Amino acid sequence: MKTTAPIGYEMAQVDQITTKVRYCLYARKSTESEERQVLSIDSQIKEMLQLAEREGLEIVCMKRESHSAKETGQRPVFNEIVEELRDGKFNGILTWAPDRISRNAGDLGKIVDLMDAGKLLQIRTFGQTFSNNPNEKFLLMILGSQAKLENDNRGINVKRGLRTRVEMGLWPGVAPLGYLNQRDIDKKCQLVIDSLRAPLVKKIFEKVAYEKMSGRKIYNWLRFEANFYTRGNKPLTLAGVYRIIESHFYYGMFEYPKDSGNWYQGKHDPLITKELFDQAQAQLKRDNIQRENKEFAFTKLFTCGYCGSGISAEEKWKQLKDGTHAKYIYYSCARSRDRNCKNKYIREEEMILEMLKILDKVNINELGMRQKLEDEIARFNIFQRSVLGATEKIQNNKETDIRNYAKYILKEGTVTEKRELLANLRSRIVYKDKILTLTD
């Protein structure tokens, strides 16, 4: 006898009705701000377990998640449920409401596809049931689309609200350092001056503009002298120092969104004048130009033997009796790890003499660029024979000659050649009290 399906059902759906549904209980707490008062995950689980007990539903697993459902494929637990449905570990989902499953078209499509394939027989919520029939799938898609519409509208409303606030001169986010967010509800987005930190923020600009201090010197001053801490009770980072110095907010203007070119006059009280800000920017620009134009041969290649910081360099000029000026380059500990490091300064000429001693001790293969040195020696031999007519030549098969050529580079080579030579050393160079040593 041939079996016919009830009206509104296909034959495959008749088989599904008689199949035992095994549920995965899925509880998700939304991260959207307007839904933070919705049932917590534990409350959802409690209600759904009571429903399962009343109706005799078989629950084979329980999963919980707090990721937002706005973006497709961004929920690890939901993706795990989809894979386990495909593998047949269960064939039903028990959840609080349809929008717990999806608030985007991509994830909703995955659920409907699983229904069409017979992998997902039923979705049970607190007040509804969705099975694999056209009417219930259509209702599920409508509710999922409605949730997406709410998300989209909420995003539009939030952006419109933020636009309105910035047009009124109100800062839309967390107050920059030196200000505090107003706690009163009727003064939301209004900022007040942080009496503890604002004076030091102002001093940062003054020290850059008037005392010509660099960002790193400001960082050291804040950390070791001013004892400055952020609202999170942490020292201000070097990047944070530069963010402050480069922020227009402190003289009353701000850009929103960042890099949009949309500028607004803020209602907050400025900490500095526009003139002070411009003067600080000009000094920063001069510092950057000077750093770009100066390249030293031995910086970032050595380590301080006392505190482990890097080695920095600075240029000094001395006026001679005849009216001319002599240039000297000094190397010392950068003091990034210990501001009071006692390692001594050393002139570049003395540093080179120390490096020559190192080259006498190091294995030639340690240079890491032996082939290049041999090629240079061979090229010099060709130059001697073809241009100068010399009959003698450097023997490039002797380690002594390669070592001597490396010493020549240290004494007479360009900054780039010196840096390349030392950068290829396989051992670490440590500087301590005007002496260089090699360590493994």
Secondary structure, DSSP 8 states (H G I E B T S, - for coil): ------TT--HHHHHHHHS--EEEEEEE---SGGGTTS--HHHHHHHHHHHHHHHT-EEEEEEEE-S-SSSTT--HHHHHHHHHHHTTS-SEEE-S-HHHH-SSHHHHHHHHHHHHTTS--EEE-SS-EEESSHHHHHHHHHHHHHHHHHHHHHHHHHHHHHHHHHHTT---SS--TTEEE--SGGGTT-EEE-TTTHHHHHHHHHHHHHH---HHHHHHIIIIIS--B-TTS-B--HHHHHHHHT-GGGGTEEESSTTS--EEE-SS--SS-HHHHHHHHHHHHHHHHHHHH---SSTTTEEETTT--BEEEEEEEEE-TTS-EEEEEEEEE--SS-TT-----EEHHHHHHHHHHHHHHS-GGGGS-HHHHHHHHHHHHHHIIIII--S----TT-HHHHHHHHHHHHHHS-HHHHHHHHHT-SSEEEEETTEEEEE-
